[in-house]
């Protein structure tokens, strides 16, 4: 009876130990087969890590106007400024502006206007032309007097006005226009030139005179100083040009 009492409790203790050991082994096998469980606490399978700002996200660049284009966001294409419109030009005005002071132009008035619309090439002031004028100044108020004139051009393109101040170089044996009343010459066109054999002349002129001679004017010069000698009986008319320093003598054409 005493031996049975001892064996009974021991048997139950052994059974309890065996059951506990079997339960621990079953728990280890279940943990190893579950893929959602990791024994490493540094590894997380949660998909919310990047959403929480711990991983790389999507960078959005907003381009602003007026930027230099050198920032991290990049710049647009470089803007080019339009070329300014060229200033309008007028070839006739350019020709007037190109005339140099002191040069001589082969021009004359034909009784109505200048015989050319654009300044021709300059020539020697010693050359022989029916009409020859020296340019004494440009773009200023021109002097007046016998043999002095001005040639003005106003450009409708640029709105500018160019003026050439002129003084006639008198060349003998060429002809000018005149106004005659009876035997008297009322006026001589000191800027005009005309063919010495012209049969028609523009109004108000009605006569053609020949430039017979050009002298340095003596004191008190008149047409009487035009005579070549005591045997010269031609009829003379005269003008004092160059502020009274030049005596220009005229005769009727033959």
Order of alpha helices (4+ residues) and beta strands (2+ residues): alpha-alpha-beta-beta-beta-beta-beta-beta-beta-beta-beta
